[in-house]
């Protein structure tokens, strides 16, 4: 939804301003990921991008997140993932990362209970809530 997108965009800009390392770990292919990021004017917002082509094992395997942490040169335990799927939450937790699960109408029947925090609105994700995790 566009509301979700606006909130996500705002959060990314805040994180950039605060000099946080930001990464995108997606199951999408690189070509379509780059196209979407360009359209959203986010091409330069990410310090690392890991796509479908970079991994051998799919979520819930933690490989995508471990590769992304390595690209960022950070310890997985110092990473925070925002996810919206059961396999994604499971993958992040298996990687040893903290995880916020974002509820929406498409995942309401999934088990997101492994997340460190479950929120109902992307508006509830801000720098303070991230730092407190």
ChimeraX attribute file (.defattr): number of C-alpha atoms within 10 A of each C-alpha:
attribute: neighborCount
match mode: 1-to-1
recipient: residues
	/A:1	6
	/A:2	7
	/A:3	11
	/A:4	13
	/A:5	12
	/A:6	13
	/A:7	17
	/A:8	16
	/A:9	16
	/A:10	14
	/A:11	17
	/A:12	18
	/A:13	14
	/A:14	14
	/A:15	17
	/A:16	15
	/A:17	9
	/A:18	10
	/A:19	9
	/A:20	12
	/A:21	16
	/A:22	17
	/A:23	19
	/A:24	18
	/A:25	20
	/A:26	19
	/A:27	17
	/A:28	13
	/A:29	13
	/A:30	16
	/A:31	10
	/A:32	11
	/A:33	19
	/A:34	16
	/A:35	12
	/A:36	13
	/A:37	14
	/A:38	12
	/A:39	10
	/A:40	11
	/A:41	11
	/A:42	14
	/A:43	15
	/A:44	9
	/A:45	17
	/A:46	16
	/A:47	15
	/A:48	18
	/A:49	20
	/A:50	22
	/A:51	19
	/A:52	16
	/A:53	12
	/A:54	17
	/A:55	16
	/A:56	9
	/A:57	11
	/A:58	15
	/A:59	20
	/A:60	18
	/A:61	19
	/A:62	22
	/A:63	19
	/A:64	27
	/A:65	28
	/A:66	22
	/A:67	19
	/A:68	23
	/A:69	23
	/A:70	12
	/A:71	14
	/A:72	18
	/A:73	11
	/A:74	13
	/A:75	12
	/A:76	20
	/A:77	12
	/A:78	10
	/A:79	21
	/A:80	19
	/A:81	22
	/A:82	20
	/A:83	21
	/A:84	20
	/A:85	22
	/A:86	19
	/A:87	18
	/A:88	27
	/A:89	29
	/A:90	21
	/A:91	24
	/A:92	29
	/A:93	23
	/A:94	17
	/A:95	21
	/A:96	17
	/A:97	23
	/A:98	22
	/A:99	26
	/A:100	24
	/A:101	25
	/A:102	22
	/A:103	19
	/A:104	16
	/A:105	7
	/A:106	9
	/A:107	14
	/A:108	12
	/A:109	11
	/A:110	12
	/A:111	13
	/A:112	24
	/A:113	12
	/A:114	16
	/A:115	23
	/A:116	16
	/A:117	15
	/A:118	17
	/A:119	14
	/A:120	12
	/A:121	14
	/A:122	19
	/A:123	14
	/A:124	13
	/A:125	17
	/A:126	16
	/A:127	12
	/A:128	9
	/A:129	11
	/A:130	16
	/A:131	8
	/A:132	6
	/A:133	11
